[in-house]
Amino acid sequence: MIPAEAGRPSLADTAGADARTARKPHLAVVGATGAVGSVLLGILSERADVWGEIRLIASPRSAGRKLTVRGEQVEVVALGEDAFDGIDVAMFDVPDEVAAQWVPVAVSKGAVVVDNSGAFRMDPDVPLVVPEVNAHTARARPRGIIANPNCTTLSMIVALGALHAEYGLSELIVSSYQAVSGVGKAGVDTLRAQLSAVCGTELGAKPGDVRRAVGDTLGPFPAPIALNVVPWAGTLQEDGWSSEELKVRNETRKILGMPELPVTATCVRVPVLTTHSLAVHARFENEVTVAGAHEILAAAPGVVLCDDPAEEEYPTPSDVVGTDPTWVGRVRRSLDDPRALELFVCGDNLRKGAALNAAQIGELLAGELRR
């Protein structure tokens, strides 16, 4: 029997527990009409069917729409207290402020919540879970909430966790190259509009010509994203750091259980629709070899090793998009440090970076709830 969560009755002690565990648990997808929600419905339709009812929940303006999941049309219901009646697990993909309001409501109605927002990630009573790395932490959830990490962290942490298990990570320096879908539909629409404005032109050869051409179509970005890279992602934090950079630092420490791990990140937005990439400098406690790293990565669940520069084989976002694993290439031992590795990783930020990881956590819960 899984230990009861602090402050919540165990399943065995709950009235009606036998009836509850004799069936497949019921799932709610909150934010089902959003970009990640749409991907999640596809993933739920592809993977092993561990769920009873799958209830789709969204804002009142989306209520009544019908979406396909598991080959069936399901009507979207409006977000409200009654929407969680009879739900065992609720997966949230909504803005932080919406999650902060409604996640506790879902928990109060008896659901375990898997939350993809940033509202609870750093709460010490909320585990931050990547099933390939720290699945065991999902069992201790005093608030009835499990947090899904940020998409940038998720794009690298599966590969990094495998290397850490063997060599012992001691320092991490990363530069991210983040796709525009990381900021939602507005990011995608902005890039497409800007590409239309510059396509077939000679723009990009003179200072400011791209900015003038795209005019007021900057969307969620502080500078043009077409024919450009923008060294900024997130919101401004203390001492010039961005929120995205601090997420990589804080979330990596929490997932690996290393609160003092030195982590430095520089987050850059690039003109890619979907799939984040990161250049990683990882220093370990023990000496490393490329052959050893290749062996570890090739065997790691959720990782694909694609590393043969002589044959021009290494991961790129356009090849990785739409796939589930973290792809790793350009593995090199540092020229100046036998305990450091350099590597390049790519991961679809809407799949493993959000929806897939939530689905995997949900599967852990479904197995627990049916015991």
C-alpha positions as CSV (number, residue, x, y, z in Angstrom):
1,M,0.0,0.0,0.0
2,I,1.3,3.4,-0.9
3,P,1.7,5.6,2.2
4,A,-1.1,8.1,2.7
5,E,-0.3,11.7,1.8
6,A,0.1,14.0,4.8
7,G,-3.2,15.6,5.6
8,R,-5.2,13.4,3.2
9,P,-6.8,10.0,3.9
10,S,-5.3,6.9,2.2
11,L,-7.3,5.2,-0.5
12,A,-7.8,2.2,1.8
13,D,-9.4,4.5,4.5
14,T,-11.7,6.4,2.2
15,A,-15.3,5.4,2.0
16,G,-16.0,3.8,-1.3
17,A,-12.3,3.0,-1.9
18,D,-13.0,-0.5,-3.2
19,A,-15.3,0.8,-5.8
20,R,-12.9,3.6,-6.7
21,T,-9.9,1.3,-7.2
22,A,-11.9,-1.5,-9.0
23,R,-12.2,0.7,-12.1
24,K,-9.8,2.7,-14.2
25,P,-9.3,6.2,-12.7
26,H,-11.0,9.1,-14.3
27,L,-8.9,11.9,-15.8
28,A,-9.6,15.6,-16.4
29,V,-7.6,17.6,-18.9
30,V,-7.8,21.3,-17.9
31,G,-6.8,23.6,-20.8
32,A,-7.8,21.0,-23.3
33,T,-8.2,23.5,-26.2
34,G,-4.7,25.0,-25.8
35,A,-1.5,24.1,-27.7
36,V,-0.2,21.7,-25.1
37,G,-3.7,20.4,-24.3
38,S,-4.2,19.5,-28.0
39,V,-0.9,17.6,-28.0
40,L,-1.8,15.9,-24.8
41,L,-5.0,14.6,-26.2
42,G,-3.1,13.0,-29.1
43,I,-0.6,11.4,-26.7
44,L,-3.4,10.0,-24.5
45,S,-4.8,8.5,-27.7
46,E,-1.5,6.9,-28.7
47,R,-0.3,5.4,-25.4
48,A,-1.7,2.6,-23.3
49,D,-5.3,3.2,-22.3
50,V,-5.1,3.4,-18.5
51,W,-8.0,5.9,-18.0
52,G,-11.7,5.5,-17.5
53,E,-13.5,8.7,-18.4
54,I,-11.4,11.5,-19.9
55,R,-13.1,14.8,-19.2
56,L,-12.1,17.8,-21.2
57,I,-12.2,21.2,-19.3
58,A,-11.5,24.7,-20.6
59,S,-12.7,28.3,-20.2
60,P,-16.4,29.0,-20.5
61,R,-15.9,30.4,-24.0
62,S,-14.7,27.0,-25.2
63,A,-17.5,25.0,-23.5
64,G,-19.5,23.0,-26.0
65,R,-16.7,22.4,-28.4
66,K,-16.0,18.8,-29.3
67,L,-12.5,17.4,-29.5
68,T,-11.2,14.0,-30.4
69,V,-9.5,11.8,-27.8
70,R,-9.1,8.0,-28.1
71,G,-11.0,8.1,-31.4
72,E,-14.1,9.6,-29.9
73,Q,-15.7,13.1,-29.9
74,V,-15.8,14.5,-26.4
75,E,-17.6,17.7,-25.5
76,V,-15.6,20.4,-23.6
77,V,-17.1,21.5,-20.3
78,A,-16.5,24.8,-18.6
79,L,-14.0,25.2,-15.8
80,G,-15.9,25.2,-12.4
81,E,-16.1,23.3,-9.2
82,D,-18.6,20.7,-10.6
83,A,-16.2,19.9,-13.4
84,F,-14.0,17.9,-11.0
85,D,-16.8,15.7,-9.6
86,G,-15.7,12.1,-9.7
87,I,-12.2,12.9,-11.1
88,D,-9.2,11.0,-9.8
89,V,-6.4,12.8,-11.7
90,A,-6.5,16.3,-13.2
91,M,-3.8,17.5,-15.6
92,F,-3.6,21.3,-15.8
93,D,-2.1,23.3,-18.7
94,V,-3.3,26.8,-17.9
95,P,-1.6,30.1,-17.0
96,D,-0.1,30.4,-13.5
97,E,-2.8,32.6,-12.1
98,V,-5.5,30.2,-13.3
99,A,-3.7,27.2,-11.8
100,A,-3.2,29.0,-8.5
101,Q,-6.9,29.5,-8.3
102,W,-8.3,26.2,-9.6
103,V,-5.7,23.5,-8.7
104,P,-6.6,23.7,-4.9
105,V,-10.2,23.3,-6.0
106,A,-9.5,20.1,-7.9
107,V,-7.6,18.8,-4.9
108,S,-10.4,19.6,-2.6
109,K,-12.7,17.5,-4.8
110,G,-10.5,14.5,-4.4
111,A,-8.2,14.7,-7.5
112,V,-4.5,14.4,-7.6
113,V,-3.3,17.3,-9.8
114,V,-0.4,17.2,-12.4
115,D,0.2,20.9,-13.0
116,N,2.2,22.2,-16.0
117,S,2.2,25.9,-14.8
118,G,4.9,27.5,-12.8
119,A,2.6,28.2,-9.8
120,F,3.7,25.3,-7.6
121,R,7.0,24.1,-9.1
122,M,9.2,25.4,-6.3
123,D,6.8,24.7,-3.4
124,P,8.8,22.3,-1.1
125,D,5.6,20.3,-0.6
126,V,5.1,19.7,-4.3
127,P,7.4,17.2,-6.1
128,L,8.8,18.3,-9.4
129,V,8.8,15.0,-11.4
130,V,10.5,13.6,-14.5
131,P,9.7,9.9,-14.5
132,E,13.0,8.8,-16.1
133,V,14.9,10.7,-13.4
134,N,13.0,10.9,-10.1
135,A,9.8,8.9,-10.4
136,H,9.9,7.9,-6.7
137,T,9.3,11.5,-5.6
138,A,5.8,11.4,-7.1
139,R,4.6,9.3,-4.1
140,A,5.2,12.1,-1.5
141,R,2.8,14.9,-2.4
142,P,1.4,16.5,0.8
143,R,-0.6,19.0,-1.1
144,G,-2.0,16.5,-3.6
145,I,-0.1,18.2,-6.4
146,I,2.7,17.1,-8.7
147,A,4.4,19.7,-10.8
148,N,5.6,19.3,-14.4
149,P,8.9,21.1,-15.0
150,N,9.4,23.9,-17.5
151,C,9.8,22.9,-21.2
152,T,13.5,24.1,-21.3
153,T,14.5,22.1,-18.3
154,L,12.7,19.0,-19.7
155,S,14.4,19.3,-23.0
156,M,17.8,18.4,-21.4
157,I,17.2,16.8,-18.0
158,V,16.5,13.2,-19.1
159,A,19.9,13.0,-20.8
160,L,21.6,15.0,-18.0
161,G,20.0,12.8,-15.3
162,A,21.4,9.6,-16.9
163,L,24.9,11.1,-17.0
164,H,24.6,12.3,-13.4
165,A,23.7,8.9,-12.2
166,E,27.0,7.5,-13.5
167,Y,29.5,10.4,-13.1
168,G,28.0,12.7,-10.4
169,L,27.2,16.2,-11.8
170,S,29.1,19.0,-10.1
171,E,28.4,22.1,-12.3
172,L,26.2,23.0,-15.3
173,I,26.4,25.8,-17.8
174,V,23.8,25.8,-20.6
175,S,22.7,28.1,-23.5
176,S,19.2,27.4,-24.8
177,Y,17.9,28.0,-28.2
178,Q,14.2,28.1,-27.6
179,A,11.3,27.8,-30.1
180,V,8.6,30.4,-30.4
181,S,5.9,27.9,-29.4
182,G,7.3,28.2,-25.9
183,V,5.3,31.3,-25.5
184,G,2.1,29.8,-27.1
185,K,0.1,30.5,-30.2
186,A,1.1,34.2,-30.2
187,G,4.7,33.2,-30.7
188,V,3.9,30.9,-33.6
189,D,1.6,33.5,-35.2
190,T,4.2,36.2,-34.9
191,L,7.0,34.2,-36.5
192,R,4.8,33.2,-39.4
193,A,3.7,36.8,-39.9
194,Q,7.3,38.0,-39.9
195,L,8.5,35.3,-42.2
196,S,5.8,36.4,-44.7
197,A,7.0,39.9,-44.4
198,V,10.7,39.1,-45.1
199,C,10.3,36.1,-47.5
200,G,11.7,36.8,-51.0
201,T,13.3,40.0,-50.0
202,E,16.9,41.2,-49.5
203,L,16.2,42.1,-45.9
204,G,18.7,41.3,-43.2
205,A,21.7,43.0,-44.8
206,K,21.4,46.5,-43.2
207,P,20.9,47.6,-39.6
208,G,17.3,47.8,-38.6
209,D,15.8,46.8,-42.0
210,V,14.1,43.7,-40.6
211,R,12.7,45.7,-37.7
212,R,11.2,48.3,-40.0
213,A,9.8,45.6,-42.3
214,V,7.9,43.7,-39.5
215,G,6.7,47.0,-38.0
216,D,4.3,46.4,-35.1
217,T,4.2,42.6,-35.5
218,L,6.7,42.0,-32.7
219,G,4.1,40.1,-30.8
220,P,5.5,38.7,-27.5
221,F,9.1,39.3,-28.5
222,P,11.2,42.4,-27.7
223,A,12.8,42.3,-31.2
224,P,12.2,40.7,-34.6
225,I,12.4,36.9,-34.5
226,A,12.5,36.3,-38.2
227,L,16.1,36.4,-39.6
228,N,17.2,37.0,-36.0
229,V,17.9,35.5,-32.6
230,V,16.7,37.3,-29.4
231,P,18.9,36.8,-26.3
232,W,15.9,36.9,-24.0
233,A,13.1,34.6,-22.8
234,G,10.8,35.2,-19.9
235,T,10.5,38.2,-17.6
236,L,13.1,40.4,-16.0
237,Q,14.3,39.2,-12.6
238,E,16.9,40.6,-10.2
239,D,20.4,41.5,-11.5
240,G,19.4,41.1,-15.1
241,W,18.5,37.4,-15.1
242,S,15.4,36.2,-16.9
243,S,12.7,34.0,-15.4
244,E,13.5,31.3,-17.9
245,E,17.1,31.2,-16.9
246,L,16.3,31.0,-13.2
247,K,13.8,28.2,-14.0
248,V,16.5,26.1,-15.5
249,R,18.7,26.7,-12.5
250,N,16.1,26.1,-9.8
251,E,14.3,23.2,-11.4
252,T,17.5,21.3,-12.3
253,R,18.6,21.6,-8.7
254,K,15.2,20.4,-7.4
255,I,14.8,17.5,-9.8
256,L,18.3,16.1,-9.1
257,G,18.0,16.8,-5.4
258,M,21.1,19.0,-5.4
259,P,20.1,22.4,-3.9
260,E,23.6,23.8,-4.1
261,L,24.5,22.7,-7.6
262,P,26.1,25.6,-9.6
263,V,23.9,26.2,-12.6
264,T,24.2,29.0,-15.1
265,A,21.8,29.5,-18.1
266,T,21.5,31.9,-21.0
267,C,18.2,31.6,-22.7
268,V,17.8,32.7,-26.4
269,R,14.7,32.7,-28.6
270,V,15.3,31.5,-32.2
271,P,13.2,31.4,-35.3
272,V,12.1,27.8,-34.9
273,L,8.4,26.9,-34.5
274,T,8.7,23.9,-32.1
275,T,11.6,22.1,-30.4
276,H,14.1,23.6,-28.0
277,S,17.8,23.0,-28.2
278,L,20.5,23.5,-25.6
279,A,24.3,23.6,-25.7
280,V,25.4,22.0,-22.4
281,H,28.6,22.1,-20.5
282,A,28.4,19.6,-17.7
283,R,31.2,19.1,-15.2
284,F,31.2,15.9,-13.1
285,E,32.9,14.6,-9.9
286,N,34.6,11.8,-11.9
287,E,36.6,11.7,-15.1
288,V,34.5,11.2,-18.2
289,T,35.0,9.7,-21.7
290,V,33.1,10.1,-24.8
291,A,32.8,6.4,-25.2
292,G,31.4,6.0,-21.7
293,A,28.9,8.9,-22.2
294,H,27.8,7.3,-25.5
295,E,27.1,4.0,-23.8
296,I,25.1,5.7,-21.0
297,L,23.1,7.8,-23.4
298,A,22.4,5.0,-25.8
299,A,20.9,2.9,-23.0
300,A,19.0,5.7,-21.2
301,P,15.2,5.6,-21.4
302,G,13.8,8.5,-23.3
303,V,17.1,9.4,-25.0
304,V,18.2,9.0,-28.6
305,L,21.9,9.3,-29.3
306,C,22.5,10.9,-32.7
307,D,26.2,11.6,-32.8
308,D,28.4,11.1,-35.8
309,P,29.8,14.4,-37.0
310,A,31.9,12.7,-39.7
311,E,28.6,11.7,-41.3
312,E,26.9,15.0,-40.5
313,E,24.7,13.3,-38.0
314,Y,23.5,15.4,-35.0
315,P,20.1,16.5,-33.8
316,T,18.4,19.6,-35.2
317,P,15.0,20.9,-34.3
318,S,13.5,20.3,-37.8
319,D,14.4,16.6,-37.5
320,V,13.3,16.2,-33.8
321,V,10.0,18.0,-33.9
322,G,7.0,15.7,-33.3
323,T,9.1,13.0,-31.6
324,D,9.1,12.0,-27.9
325,P,12.7,11.5,-26.8
326,T,15.5,13.9,-25.9
327,W,18.0,13.7,-28.8
328,V,21.7,14.1,-28.0
329,G,24.7,14.8,-30.2
330,R,28.0,16.6,-30.5
331,V,29.3,14.8,-27.4
332,R,32.8,15.9,-26.6
333,R,35.1,15.8,-23.7
334,S,36.3,19.3,-22.7
335,L,39.7,20.2,-24.1
336,D,40.8,21.6,-20.8
337,D,39.0,19.5,-18.2
338,P,38.9,15.6,-18.2
339,R,35.8,15.8,-16.0
340,A,33.6,17.9,-18.3
341,L,31.5,17.1,-21.3
342,E,30.1,19.3,-24.0
343,L,26.9,18.2,-25.7
344,F,24.0,19.4,-27.8
345,V,20.4,18.3,-27.0
346,C,17.1,18.8,-28.7
347,G,13.6,18.1,-27.4
348,D,10.1,18.9,-28.6
349,N,8.9,21.5,-26.1
350,L,5.2,20.6,-26.6
351,R,5.7,16.8,-26.2
352,K,8.4,15.7,-23.7
353,G,8.7,19.4,-22.8
354,A,5.1,19.5,-21.5
355,A,2.4,17.1,-22.6
356,L,4.3,13.8,-22.7
357,N,5.9,14.3,-19.3
358,A,2.5,15.1,-17.8
359,A,1.0,11.9,-19.4
360,Q,3.9,9.8,-18.0
361,I,3.3,11.2,-14.5
362,G,-0.4,10.5,-14.9
363,E,0.4,6.9,-15.8
364,L,2.4,6.5,-12.6
365,L,-0.7,7.8,-10.7
366,A,-3.1,5.5,-12.6
367,G,-1.0,2.5,-11.6
368,E,-1.0,3.6,-8.0
369,L,-4.6,4.4,-7.8
370,R,-5.7,1.0,-9.2
371,R,-3.7,-1.0,-6.6
